[in-house]
Amino acid sequence: MRIRFGYVAMALNIMEGSPNKTVTVTNLLKIAAPADRLNRLRRLTRENLANQLRVLKYNAAHDIHVFRFTSKLIPLATHAEATGWDYAGEFAAELMEIGDFARRHNMRVSAHPDHFTLLNSPDEKVIAASLEDLAYHARVFDAMGFGNEAKLVIHVGGAYKGKDKAMDRFKENYQLLPENIKGRLIIENDDKSYTARDVLELCQAITVPMVLDVHHHYCCNEGENLADLWPDIAATWQDSLPKVHMSSTKEGTNVRAHADYISSDEFIAFMDLAKNLDRDFDVMLEAKQKDLAVHKLMADLEKAAGVEVVDEATIAY
């Protein structure tokens, strides 16, 4: 069973490793002229794209093939101040260079629109804003030259005092999505409302891959045994590599908070239950220390029984 590790958004181990530099709307509006405000967004975008390519080169040098792009790559892209701005056309060369580099180095890329992106909301304004946000992410991936292999991770959304009806709204709205969004969506269980079983049943109903978040499962479950769920979760990916999110609980009273690093014992426990299926999968580490968490987990796993180090971010078990 081969497992690859990746991380989210920015590299902490290099200079200028943040591709998500932005500006608040309040500060942007302090700039008097609309043209100057847009130029401010242009400068930030140019810097973010340069940093993004730098991060991907760092990843390639360290065999990291799984990466999640920041949603802030184009700052305030969905805000009214950016209305009419053809950022995909203006930065076409830079975006395509990023996509080409990722493809040359066999990188699996994704993005994770924020928690305000809700396809099951009963509020039409929320749905409209969610569609706009998804369209932005899809537009960036299109400009990078990616097809539906570049995925968008979302949650089911709110329970709205009735999970069954909320799930039905999700299904209805999902069917109305344009193909360059619909074909990219993958759905993750959350830590408050929708259990791994809930999301599995939804994904099976609409034929969408499910991302198992192991930490979320332990925060929100109804007593299900993850070993029983895993084969069906993996099957939602059909011929593609399943993807898992892994984090550890930060010390303190909030069990949902993510720690700086990943507990190797917790990850080995998951590998043990996944071993019966013996299917390769990728892991997105959702740890505060980003790329450093990948390096530390690899160092910890290197000492564990049964683990074979394949490269700097891949193991066999």
C-alpha positions in Angstrom: 0.0 0.0 0.0 1.6 3.2 -1.2 0.8 6.6 0.5 1.8 10.1 -0.7 1.6 13.1 1.6 0.9 16.7 0.8 0.1 20.0 2.6 -2.0 23.1 2.3 -1.4 26.5 0.6 2.0 27.7 1.8 5.6 26.5 2.4 7.1 27.6 5.7 10.5 26.2 5.0 11.4 28.7 2.3 11.6 32.5 1.8 8.5 34.0 0.1 6.6 30.8 0.4 3.2 32.4 0.8 1.0 32.6 -2.3 -2.0 34.0 -0.4 -1.2 37.6 0.3 -4.3 39.7 0.3 -5.7 43.0 1.5 -8.9 43.6 3.5 -11.8 45.4 1.8 -11.6 48.1 4.4 -7.9 48.9 3.6 -8.5 48.6 -0.2 -11.3 51.1 0.0 -9.0 53.6 1.6 -7.4 53.9 -1.8 -9.3 56.7 -3.4 -9.3 55.9 -7.1 -10.9 52.7 -8.4 -8.1 52.2 -10.9 -5.5 52.4 -8.1 -7.5 49.9 -6.1 -7.4 47.4 -8.9 -3.7 48.0 -9.4 -3.2 47.1 -5.8 -5.0 43.7 -6.5 -2.9 43.3 -9.6 0.4 43.7 -7.6 -0.7 41.2 -5.0 -1.7 38.7 -7.6 1.6 39.0 -9.4 3.4 38.4 -6.2 1.2 35.5 -5.2 1.6 33.8 -8.6 5.4 34.1 -8.4 5.4 32.7 -4.9 3.1 29.9 -6.0 5.5 28.8 -8.7 8.4 29.0 -6.1 6.4 26.7 -3.7 5.8 24.2 -6.5 9.5 24.1 -7.3 10.2 23.5 -3.7 7.6 20.7 -3.6 9.2 19.0 -6.7 12.6 19.2 -5.0 11.2 17.3 -2.0 9.0 14.8 -3.9 5.8 16.4 -2.6 3.1 15.5 -5.2 0.0 16.4 -3.4 -0.8 20.1 -2.9 -3.8 22.3 -2.2 -3.9 25.8 -3.7 -4.9 28.7 -1.6 -8.3 30.3 -2.4 -6.6 33.7 -2.1 -4.3 33.3 -5.1 -6.3 36.1 -6.8 -7.1 38.5 -3.9 -10.8 39.5 -3.5 -11.5 38.0 -6.9 -15.2 37.6 -6.1 -15.6 41.0 -4.5 -17.5 43.9 -6.2 -14.2 45.8 -6.5 -13.0 43.1 -8.9 -16.1 43.1 -11.1 -15.1 43.0 -14.7 -11.5 42.3 -14.1 -10.2 39.6 -16.4 -7.5 38.3 -14.1 -7.5 35.0 -15.9 -6.7 36.7 -19.2 -4.3 39.3 -17.7 -2.2 36.6 -15.9 -2.8 33.8 -18.5 0.9 33.2 -19.0 1.7 33.0 -15.2 -1.3 30.7 -14.5 -0.5 28.4 -17.3 3.2 28.2 -16.3 2.0 27.1 -12.8 -0.3 24.5 -14.3 2.4 23.2 -16.7 4.9 22.8 -13.9 2.5 20.9 -11.8 1.7 18.5 -14.6 5.3 18.0 -15.6 6.0 16.9 -12.0 2.9 14.7 -11.6 1.4 16.9 -8.9 -2.2 16.2 -7.7 -3.7 19.6 -7.0 -6.9 20.8 -5.4 -8.5 23.8 -3.7 -10.9 24.1 -0.8 -13.5 26.9 -1.0 -14.2 28.2 2.4 -17.1 27.3 4.8 -19.3 30.0 3.4 -19.6 28.0 0.1 -22.9 26.2 0.8 -24.8 24.3 -1.8 -27.6 23.3 0.6 -28.5 26.7 2.0 -32.2 27.6 1.8 -31.1 31.2 1.2 -30.9 32.0 -2.5 -28.3 34.8 -1.9 -26.0 32.3 -0.2 -26.4 29.9 -3.1 -25.6 32.7 -5.6 -22.5 33.7 -3.6 -21.4 30.0 -3.4 -21.8 29.5 -7.1 -19.7 32.7 -7.7 -17.0 31.4 -5.4 -17.0 28.0 -7.1 -16.8 29.6 -10.5 -13.8 31.6 -9.4 -11.9 28.5 -8.4 -12.9 26.7 -11.6 -11.8 29.7 -13.7 -8.4 29.6 -12.1 -8.0 25.9 -12.7 -9.2 26.4 -16.3 -6.6 29.1 -16.8 -3.9 26.7 -15.4 -4.9 24.2 -18.1 -6.4 21.7 -15.6 -9.5 19.6 -16.4 -11.7 17.9 -13.8 -8.6 16.2 -12.3 -8.1 19.4 -10.3 -10.7 19.0 -7.6 -12.6 21.3 -5.4 -13.3 20.1 -1.8 -16.5 21.2 -0.2 -18.6 20.2 2.8 -22.3 19.3 2.6 -23.1 22.5 4.5 -25.5 23.4 7.3 -28.1 21.0 8.9 -30.7 23.8 8.9 -32.8 21.9 11.5 -33.3 19.1 9.0 -30.5 17.1 7.6 -32.6 15.1 5.2 -34.1 18.1 3.5 -30.7 19.9 3.5 -29.2 16.9 1.8 -32.0 16.9 -0.8 -31.3 20.6 -1.5 -27.6 19.7 -2.0 -28.5 17.1 -4.5 -30.8 19.4 -6.4 -28.3 22.2 -6.6 -25.5 19.9 -7.5 -27.4 18.7 -10.6 -27.7 22.3 -11.8 -24.0 23.1 -11.7 -22.0 23.8 -14.9 -19.8 20.9 -15.8 -16.5 22.6 -15.1 -17.6 22.9 -11.5 -19.8 19.8 -11.1 -17.0 17.5 -12.4 -14.5 18.9 -10.0 -16.4 18.6 -6.7 -15.5 16.1 -4.0 -17.2 16.1 -0.7 -15.8 15.9 2.8 -17.3 14.8 6.1 -17.3 17.6 8.7 -16.7 17.9 12.4 -20.2 19.1 13.5 -23.1 17.9 11.4 -22.5 15.4 8.6 -20.8 12.2 9.6 -18.7 10.0 7.3 -21.7 7.8 6.8 -23.9 10.7 5.9 -21.4 11.9 3.3 -20.7 8.4 2.0 -24.4 7.9 1.3 -24.6 11.3 -0.4 -21.6 10.6 -2.6 -23.0 7.2 -3.6 -26.3 8.8 -4.5 -24.8 11.4 -6.8 -21.7 9.5 -7.9 -19.1 11.9 -6.5 -15.8 11.0 -4.7 -15.7 11.3 -1.0 -12.8 12.8 0.9 -12.5 11.1 4.3 -11.4 13.5 7.0 -10.2 11.2 9.8 -10.0 13.9 12.5 -13.6 15.0 11.6 -14.8 11.5 11.9 -13.6 11.2 15.5 -15.2 14.6 16.2 -18.5 13.8 14.6 -19.8 10.2 14.3 -22.6 8.0 15.4 -20.5 5.1 16.6 -19.5 3.8 13.1 -16.4 1.8 12.7 -14.1 3.5 10.3 -12.7 0.2 9.2 -16.2 -0.8 8.0 -16.7 2.5 6.1 -13.3 2.8 4.4 -13.8 0.2 1.6 -17.0 1.9 0.5 -15.4 5.4 0.8 -12.5 4.3 -1.3 -14.9 2.8 -3.9 -16.4 6.3 -4.6 -13.1 7.2 -6.3 -13.6 4.4 -8.8 -10.3 4.1 -10.7 -8.7 7.2 -9.1 -6.6 7.3 -6.0 -8.7 8.0 -2.9 -7.8 11.0 -0.9 -7.8 11.4 2.9 -7.5 14.5 5.1 -5.4 14.0 8.3 -4.9 16.2 11.3 -4.3 15.8 15.0 -6.1 17.6 17.8 -4.4 20.7 19.3 -3.9 20.5 23.0 -6.7 22.3 24.8 -10.4 22.2 25.2 -11.4 22.5 21.5 -11.1 19.0 20.1 -11.8 20.4 16.6 -8.7 22.6 16.5 -5.8 21.4 14.4 -2.3 20.8 15.9 1.0 22.0 14.5 2.0 18.5 13.5 0.5 15.1 12.9 0.7 12.3 15.5 2.4 9.4 13.8 0.7 7.0 16.2 -2.7 8.3 15.0 -1.7 7.9 11.4 -0.3 4.4 11.9 -3.7 3.5 13.5 -5.4 4.6 10.3 -3.0 2.8 8.1 -3.6 -0.4 10.1 -7.4 -0.2 9.5 -6.8 0.7 5.8 -4.4 -2.1 5.3 -7.1 -4.8 4.9 -8.2 -3.1 1.7 -4.6 -2.6 0.7 -5.4 0.2 -1.7 -3.0 3.2 -2.4 -4.2 6.6 -1.3 -3.0 10.2 -0.9 -3.1 12.2 2.3 -3.5 15.9 2.7 -2.0 17.0 6.0 -4.1 19.7 7.6 -1.5 20.8 10.1 -0.6 24.3 11.1 3.1 23.7 10.3 2.3 22.9 6.6 5.3 21.5 4.7 7.2 21.1 8.0 4.5 18.7 9.2 5.1 16.6 6.1 8.9 16.4 6.8 8.3 15.6 10.5 5.7 12.9 9.9 8.1 11.3 7.3 10.9 11.3 9.9 8.6 9.8 12.5 7.3 7.1 10.2 10.8 6.2 9.1 11.3 4.7 12.5 8.0 2.7 12.6 7.8 -1.0 12.0 6.5 -2.0 8.6 7.1 1.4 6.9 9.2 1.7 3.8 10.3 5.1 2.8 9.9 5.5 -1.0 10.9 9.1 -1.3 10.8 12.3 0.8 7.0 12.4 0.9 5.9 8.8 0.1 5.8 5.6 2.0 4.8 2.0 1.5 3.2 0.0 4.3 
